[in-house]
Amino acid sequence: MESPLLQSPGAVAADEPDQEVAAHYGEPAQEQRALERGTGFVDRGNRGVVRVSGPDRLSWLHSLLSQHLDALKPFEPTEALLLSPQGHIEHHMFLIDDGEAVWMHVEPGRAPALAEFLDRMRFMLRVEVADVSDEYAVITGPEDRGPSGGGLAWPDVAGTVTRIVPRSDGFPDGLRPAGIWAYEALRIAERRPRFGLDTDHRTIPHEVGYVETAVHLNKGCYRGQETVARVHNLGRPPRRLVFLHLDGSVDRLPAHGDPVEVPGGRTIGFVGSAARHHELGPVALALVKRNVPVDAELLAGGVAAAQEVVVSPDTGANAQIDLRRRPANRG
């Protein structure tokens, strides 16, 4: 659903998958600062919202998703994954139970497929699944501008809070609108991967650090659990997420999907998301092969980049962590 704020003076539409909201309203850096100061908000109404009600909802979702949900307390925010049978990530969702229903928000365009899958899995259980994206929106802003008592709220970047609110409520009064570029720059700076941008169809949870936020390692069976358990016990997933400091003298950012190369032209991964941070300058997240030395200089879409480790090359609970660096020159 296209944001009404796209009709605001200075509003510029974002690229896919965020084309239905504003990239910025003319001053991207100032919009980032407003978010950090608690004086701005981001319309993220392009995200999907799914509601699951019924007395069996928590135990049922617990059996399907990667998170421990059967004892989830009301208004306790969490994250979860829906995995393929092979352990690849199919959906990443933020969840809250309000005592009567589980509410979740997901990436743009993903709610219909998620709701359809969940509806097919109901069998004889007492649950109801609804895609309510046309009725509810996702907004990120300061913590003190929301309803008292918590509500449908998740802690988010730079001290902000993300909420699900009725679309009929409109937008917060007295706050500056900030575009999705502002949110994305702060997200990337906090090394938070975004499903569908910093992942691909082969991504497993350990590669991007979702095990720390969206996976419970001591729960019963769920789809894709075998892959999670194998990497947890043996370590060494095929790829790892890295944070990139990009060459600020270049007047462009690498695009999503651009190759990440080592000098000499060998491709070792791809660029996920990139942005211009108001303090750090141009930054990005990328998914690269696990065995790339952690101090290797890289090229991201042709732009020189220095990497920082986000996911260790030896991630896995029982693997000995030993960050590999290039051997010192001898002789």
C-alpha positions in Angstrom: 0.0 0.0 0.0 1.5 3.3 -1.1 2.3 5.7 1.7 0.3 9.0 1.7 3.5 10.7 2.8 4.8 10.2 -0.7 2.7 13.2 -1.6 4.6 15.4 0.9 6.8 18.2 -0.5 10.3 16.8 -1.2 9.4 13.2 -0.8 11.3 10.8 -3.1 10.1 7.2 -3.5 12.5 4.4 -2.4 13.7 1.5 -4.6 12.4 -2.0 -4.3 11.4 -3.6 -2.0 10.5 -0.2 -0.4 9.1 1.6 -3.4 5.7 2.2 -1.6 7.4 4.4 1.0 9.7 7.5 0.9 13.4 7.1 0.6 13.8 10.6 2.1 12.1 13.9 2.3 15.0 16.0 1.0 17.4 15.9 3.9 18.5 12.3 4.6 21.3 13.1 7.1 19.0 15.4 9.1 16.3 12.7 9.1 18.8 10.2 10.5 19.7 12.6 13.3 16.0 13.2 14.0 15.4 9.5 14.5 18.4 9.2 16.8 17.2 12.3 18.9 13.7 10.9 19.2 12.1 13.7 17.2 11.4 11.7 14.0 9.4 8.7 12.8 9.6 6.4 9.8 6.5 5.2 7.9 7.1 1.5 7.2 3.6 0.8 6.2 4.8 -1.3 3.2 5.6 -4.1 5.7 3.1 -6.9 5.9 1.0 -7.6 9.1 -0.3 -11.1 9.9 -2.6 -11.9 12.8 -3.0 -15.4 14.3 -5.8 -15.9 16.8 -7.3 -18.9 18.6 -6.5 -20.9 21.8 -4.0 -23.2 20.1 -2.0 -20.4 18.4 1.1 -20.4 20.6 1.7 -24.2 20.7 0.9 -24.4 17.0 3.4 -21.7 16.0 5.9 -23.2 18.4 5.8 -26.4 16.4 6.3 -24.6 13.1 8.8 -21.8 13.8 12.3 -21.5 15.1 11.5 -19.7 18.3 10.3 -21.0 21.7 6.7 -19.7 21.7 4.4 -22.0 23.6 5.0 -20.0 26.8 5.4 -16.6 25.3 4.1 -13.9 27.7 1.7 -11.2 26.6 3.4 -8.2 25.0 6.8 -9.8 25.1 8.4 -9.0 21.7 10.5 -11.7 19.9 11.6 -12.8 16.5 11.2 -16.1 14.6 12.0 -17.8 11.3 10.1 -20.1 9.1 12.6 -22.4 7.5 12.5 -24.7 4.5 12.9 -28.5 5.2 16.6 -27.9 4.2 17.0 -25.2 6.8 17.0 -22.2 4.4 15.2 -19.1 5.6 11.8 -18.5 4.0 10.4 -15.8 6.3 11.7 -13.7 9.1 9.1 -12.2 11.4 8.7 -10.0 14.5 6.1 -11.4 16.9 4.0 -10.2 19.9 1.1 -12.0 21.6 -1.5 -9.6 23.1 -3.3 -12.3 25.1 -5.8 -13.0 22.4 -3.8 -13.2 19.2 -0.2 -13.2 17.9 0.7 -10.3 15.7 3.7 -10.4 13.4 5.2 -8.0 10.8 7.2 -9.2 7.9 9.0 -7.9 4.8 7.1 -6.0 2.1 5.1 -8.4 -0.1 5.7 -11.4 2.1 2.4 -11.4 4.2 0.2 -13.1 1.6 2.5 -16.1 1.2 3.1 -16.5 4.9 -0.6 -16.3 5.7 -1.4 -18.8 3.0 1.3 -21.3 4.3 0.1 -20.9 7.9 -3.6 -21.4 6.8 -2.7 -24.6 5.0 -1.0 -26.0 8.2 -4.0 -25.4 10.6 -5.5 -28.9 10.2 -8.0 -29.4 13.1 -6.4 -26.9 15.4 -8.2 -23.9 16.9 -6.4 -21.1 15.1 -7.4 -18.5 12.6 -4.9 -16.7 10.3 -5.5 -13.4 8.6 -3.4 -11.0 6.5 -4.4 -7.6 8.0 -1.9 -5.5 6.1 -4.6 -3.3 4.7 -5.9 -2.4 8.1 -2.7 -2.1 10.1 0.6 -0.3 9.5 4.1 -0.5 10.9 5.7 2.8 12.2 9.1 3.3 13.8 9.7 6.2 16.2 10.5 7.3 19.7 9.5 5.2 22.6 7.5 7.9 24.5 5.2 8.6 21.6 3.3 5.3 21.8 0.4 3.9 23.8 1.1 3.3 27.5 1.4 -0.3 28.7 3.7 -1.4 25.9 1.2 -2.5 23.2 2.4 -4.1 19.9 5.9 -2.7 20.2 9.5 -3.9 19.5 12.7 -2.2 20.4 14.5 -1.1 17.3 17.5 0.9 15.9 19.1 3.8 17.8 16.7 3.6 20.7 13.5 3.7 18.6 10.5 1.5 18.9 8.6 -0.2 16.1 4.8 -0.5 16.5 1.8 -2.0 14.7 -0.9 0.5 14.7 -4.3 0.9 12.9 -4.0 2.7 9.6 -6.9 4.8 10.7 -4.8 6.3 13.5 -2.7 8.2 10.9 0.8 9.4 11.7 2.4 10.8 15.0 1.9 14.5 15.6 4.8 16.7 16.3 7.5 14.4 14.8 9.5 14.9 11.7 9.0 12.2 9.0 12.2 10.4 8.1 12.6 8.3 5.0 13.5 4.6 4.9 17.1 5.6 4.0 17.4 7.0 7.5 16.2 3.8 9.1 18.3 1.6 6.8 21.5 3.6 7.6 21.0 3.1 11.3 20.1 -0.6 10.9 23.2 -1.3 8.8 25.4 0.6 11.3 24.0 -1.7 14.1 24.9 -4.8 12.0 21.3 -5.9 11.8 20.7 -8.1 8.7 17.5 -7.6 6.8 15.8 -10.7 5.3 15.6 -10.5 1.5 18.3 -7.9 1.2 21.2 -9.4 3.3 20.0 -12.9 2.6 19.3 -15.1 -0.5 17.4 -18.3 -1.1 20.3 -20.4 0.3 20.8 -18.5 3.5 20.7 -20.5 6.8 20.3 -18.8 10.2 23.9 -19.1 11.4 25.3 -17.3 8.4 23.7 -13.9 9.3 23.5 -14.2 13.1 19.8 -14.9 13.4 20.6 -17.7 15.8 21.1 -15.1 18.5 17.8 -13.3 18.0 15.3 -15.6 16.2 16.2 -19.2 17.0 15.8 -21.2 20.2 18.4 -24.0 20.3 16.7 -26.1 23.0 13.2 -26.7 21.8 11.3 -29.5 20.1 11.3 -30.3 16.4 10.4 -27.8 13.8 10.9 -27.6 10.1 14.6 -27.1 9.2 15.8 -27.9 12.7 18.3 -30.5 11.4 20.4 -27.9 9.6 20.3 -25.6 12.6 21.4 -28.4 14.9 24.2 -29.6 12.6 25.8 -26.2 12.3 25.3 -25.5 16.0 27.2 -28.7 16.8 29.8 -28.7 14.1 30.1 -24.9 13.3 31.4 -23.5 10.0 28.4 -22.5 7.9 29.3 -21.9 4.2 29.1 -18.1 4.5 29.2 -15.3 7.0 27.8 -11.8 7.3 30.3 -8.9 7.3 30.1 -5.1 7.9 31.8 -3.0 5.3 33.3 0.5 5.6 33.2 1.7 2.0 35.6 4.1 0.3 34.1 7.6 0.9 35.8 9.2 -2.1 33.5 7.2 -4.5 30.3 9.1 -5.3 28.1 6.0 -5.5 27.0 3.0 -3.3 27.2 -0.6 -4.5 23.8 -2.0 -5.4 22.1 -4.9 -3.8 23.5 -8.1 -5.4 26.7 -6.5 -6.6 29.6 -8.9 -6.3 32.1 -8.7 -3.5 35.6 -9.5 -4.7 39.1 -9.9 -3.4 41.8 -8.1 -5.3 42.4 -10.0 -8.5 38.8 -10.3 -9.3 37.7 -13.5 -7.6 34.1 -13.2 -6.4 33.6 -14.3 -2.8 30.1 -13.0 -2.0 27.5 -10.3 -2.7 26.4 -6.9 -1.3 23.3 -7.0 0.7 22.3 -3.5 1.7 24.3 -0.2 1.6 23.6 3.3 2.9 25.3 6.6 3.8 25.4 7.0 7.6 25.6 10.6 8.8 28.7 9.8 11.0 30.2 6.7 9.6 29.9 7.6 6.0 29.1 4.9 3.4 28.6 1.5 4.9 27.2 -1.9 3.8 26.5 -5.4 4.8 27.6 -8.3 2.7 27.5 -12.1 2.7 30.9 -13.7 1.9 32.5 -17.1 1.9 33.4 -18.3 5.4 37.1 -18.9 4.6 37.8 -15.4 3.4 40.5 -13.9 5.8 38.8 -11.6 8.3 41.3 -8.8 7.5 41.2 -9.1 3.7 40.6 -5.9 1.8 37.6 -6.3 -0.5 35.9 -4.7 -3.4 32.1 -4.3 -3.1 30.6 -3.5 -6.5 33.9 -2.1 -7.5 34.2 0.1 -4.4 37.1 -0.5 -2.0 35.9 -1.8 1.4 37.3 -2.7 4.7 35.5 -5.5 6.5 34.5 -6.0 10.1 33.4 -9.4 11.4 29.7 -9.7 12.2 29.4 -13.5 12.2 32.6 -15.4 13.1 33.9 -17.8 10.4 33.8 -20.5 13.1 30.4 -19.8 14.4 28.7 -22.7 16.2 28.5 -23.4 19.9 31.0 -26.3 19.9 33.5 -24.9 17.4 36.7 -23.3 18.6 36.7 -19.7 17.5 39.9 -18.7 15.8 39.5 -15.7 13.5 41.7 -16.4 10.5 44.0 -13.7 9.4 46.5 -13.7 6.6 49.9 -15.1 7.6 52.5 -12.4 8.1 55.0 -12.1 5.3 58.2 -14.0 6.2 61.7 -13.3 5.0 
